[in-house]
Structures are given as structure tokens and as C-alpha cells.
Amino acid sequence: MSIYDYKVKDNKGNEVCLEEYKGKVLLIVNTATGCGFTPQYEGLEKLYETYNKEGFEILDFPCNQFGNQAPGSADEIHEFCTLHYNTTFKQFAKIDVNGKNADPLFTYLKSQKKGLLSGNIKWNFTKFLVDRQGNVINRYAPTDTPEKIEKDIKELL
């Protein structure tokens, strides 16, 4: 399997094949609107605005598994992100990233880059960097800010 074999739902419920992103550098993030790391949306948007024209995409997957910090509907989450952080990158449907209901994409990502202690995602704003060929290059902890990982993105572009 390749990352391009996966299909996900966008925040409107439409199916999106990740093959659409072939040839692009991707940053795939599980997010939450009520988390201490939520201000990272600002840095993510700055990265997106800076590098999108060079073939960079951010795929935002809200997740309510950690402390119920992503409450609300897809529309409410999208409205929050655009109102408070002016986000313009692609937002997808709310998903689980761990457990029996984990989205297959995140199961794949975790299998490619395990965390420090295990494969499970520990908290919101875990980030996966994918190169233009679909290889999962790195996994970043929630504490790794968008600014801290910018150099890695630039290298892949």
C-alpha cells in the first residue's frame, strides 16, 4: 500500500482520493480546536501560505480522542479555524487516530513512523511529513511547532 491508495472524507463528507496529492509535499496533522496546541494553526497557515505555490499541502484531520478537545460539527470546527486562525488549507472529516475505529490513513502513517514509545498517537497536533513520492519522511510530536519543522519542508520542496 501507498499513501495514494487511501481515500478519506473531507469536512463536507465528500470522498477524496489521496492520489490527488501525488507529486506534492504533505503535512498531515490531527488537530483539535480546544487544545493547548491549537494556536499552532497560526504557524500551519503561515507555512501553507509560504509554500503552497511550491507544491506544499496541509491535510487537517480534526480528532476528538484526546480530552474531547475537538467538539462540534465539521461546520463548527471549520468556522472556528477560519474565524480565529484564517486557515485556508484543506480540512477533512473528524476522525479517530487510535483504537479499533482509527482511520486507515492514520493506521498506515503510524506503521511508517512509530512514536518514541509506541506507534500510537499520544495527543493532538501530531504531524506526519510526506515527500513528493508518497514516502512518510518524519513524524513530529505535538510540541514540535510548525516553525521548528519548516526547514524539513523546505528541503523536500
VMD Tcl script that draws the C-alpha trace (Angstrom):
set ca {
  {0.00 0.00 0.00}
  {0.99 3.57 -0.67}
  {-0.40 6.75 0.84}
  {-2.00 7.37 -2.55}
  {-4.19 4.26 -2.17}
  {-6.16 5.81 0.69}
  {-9.47 7.60 0.46}
  {-10.68 10.00 3.13}
  {-13.72 12.21 3.65}
  {-13.44 15.98 3.52}
  {-15.28 18.16 6.01}
  {-18.34 18.19 3.73}
  {-18.48 14.37 3.61}
  {-17.09 14.08 0.07}
  {-14.67 11.24 -0.66}
  {-11.17 12.39 -1.56}
  {-8.56 10.05 -3.01}
  {-5.10 10.95 -1.76}
  {-3.83 10.23 -5.26}
  {-4.94 13.82 -5.93}
  {-1.88 14.87 -3.92}
  {0.67 12.87 -5.90}
  {3.80 14.94 -6.53}
  {3.16 17.26 -3.57}
  {4.84 17.54 -0.18}
  {2.24 16.86 2.52}
  {1.98 17.66 6.18}
  {-0.79 15.52 7.69}
  {-1.95 16.67 11.13}
  {-4.53 15.51 13.67}
  {-5.92 18.68 15.20}
  {-8.29 19.97 17.88}
  {-9.93 23.32 18.43}
  {-9.82 23.28 22.24}
  {-6.26 22.13 22.85}
  {-3.26 23.94 24.31}
  {-1.60 23.37 20.93}
  {-4.50 24.91 18.95}
  {-2.51 28.15 18.38}
  {-0.28 26.05 16.07}
  {-3.00 26.64 13.46}
  {-1.42 30.09 13.01}
  {2.00 28.61 12.21}
  {0.47 25.95 9.98}
  {-1.35 28.60 7.97}
  {1.86 30.61 7.62}
  {3.65 27.52 6.25}
  {0.77 26.88 3.87}
  {0.73 30.46 2.57}
  {4.52 30.46 2.14}
  {4.97 27.11 0.39}
  {1.67 26.14 -1.22}
  {2.69 27.55 -4.61}
  {5.79 25.31 -4.48}
  {3.68 22.17 -4.11}
  {3.06 22.01 -0.35}
  {-0.26 20.92 1.15}
  {-1.52 20.60 4.71}
  {-4.17 17.96 5.40}
  {-6.02 18.79 8.62}
  {-7.88 15.96 10.38}
  {-9.79 17.06 13.50}
  {-9.75 14.40 16.21}
  {-11.79 14.31 19.41}
  {-9.99 11.35 21.02}
  {-7.77 13.36 23.35}
  {-9.68 15.04 26.15}
  {-12.71 15.73 23.92}
  {-10.87 18.78 22.62}
  {-12.46 18.79 19.15}
  {-16.15 19.05 19.96}
  {-18.67 20.27 17.46}
  {-19.69 19.51 13.93}
  {-17.46 19.73 10.88}
  {-19.01 23.11 10.05}
  {-18.41 24.42 13.59}
  {-14.78 23.27 13.56}
  {-14.19 24.80 10.13}
  {-15.81 28.07 11.19}
  {-13.66 28.21 14.34}
  {-10.44 27.65 12.37}
  {-11.21 30.19 9.68}
  {-12.52 32.80 12.13}
  {-9.71 32.54 14.69}
  {-6.74 31.49 12.53}
  {-7.75 32.37 8.95}
  {-6.95 28.84 7.82}
  {-7.20 28.14 4.10}
  {-5.68 24.65 3.88}
  {-7.82 21.55 3.37}
  {-9.79 20.31 6.34}
  {-11.16 16.80 6.47}
  {-13.83 14.98 8.47}
  {-13.30 14.37 12.18}
  {-11.62 11.00 12.70}
  {-10.13 8.66 15.30}
  {-6.38 8.16 15.06}
  {-6.03 5.32 17.58}
  {-8.01 2.23 18.51}
  {-10.35 -0.06 16.64}
  {-12.02 2.85 14.83}
  {-8.78 4.51 13.76}
  {-8.89 5.90 10.26}
  {-6.93 3.59 7.91}
  {-4.77 6.51 6.75}
  {-3.54 7.14 10.29}
  {-3.02 3.42 10.89}
  {-0.78 3.48 7.81}
  {1.06 6.64 8.88}
  {1.74 5.19 12.34}
  {3.06 1.99 10.78}
  {5.53 4.00 8.71}
  {6.80 6.20 11.54}
  {6.30 4.96 15.06}
  {6.38 7.34 18.02}
  {9.09 7.30 20.66}
  {7.38 4.75 22.89}
  {4.86 3.09 20.58}
  {3.01 3.50 17.35}
  {0.01 5.19 18.95}
  {-0.51 8.91 18.65}
  {-0.21 10.49 22.08}
  {-2.05 13.79 21.57}
  {-3.44 16.38 19.19}
  {-1.17 18.07 16.64}
  {0.98 15.05 15.85}
  {2.33 15.73 12.36}
  {3.49 13.46 9.53}
  {5.66 14.81 6.70}
  {5.30 13.06 3.34}
  {7.58 13.64 0.34}
  {6.55 14.10 -3.31}
  {6.80 10.33 -3.91}
  {4.42 9.49 -1.05}
  {7.07 8.35 1.44}
  {6.45 9.18 5.10}
  {9.66 11.04 5.93}
  {9.13 12.10 9.51}
  {6.74 12.17 12.44}
  {6.65 15.16 14.76}
  {5.38 15.40 18.31}
  {2.64 17.86 19.25}
  {5.30 20.03 20.91}
  {7.16 20.39 17.59}
  {5.91 23.71 16.28}
  {5.32 24.41 12.59}
  {8.23 26.86 12.71}
  {10.54 24.12 14.00}
  {9.74 21.78 11.09}
  {9.86 24.41 8.35}
  {13.45 23.53 7.35}
  {12.45 19.90 6.74}
  {9.60 21.03 4.49}
  {11.90 23.36 2.54}
  {14.37 20.51 1.95}
  {11.63 18.38 0.34}
  {10.39 21.20 -1.87}
}
mol new
graphics top color blue
foreach p $ca { graphics top sphere $p radius 0.5 }
foreach p [lrange $ca 0 end-1] q [lrange $ca 1 end] { graphics top cylinder $p $q radius 0.2 }
display resetview
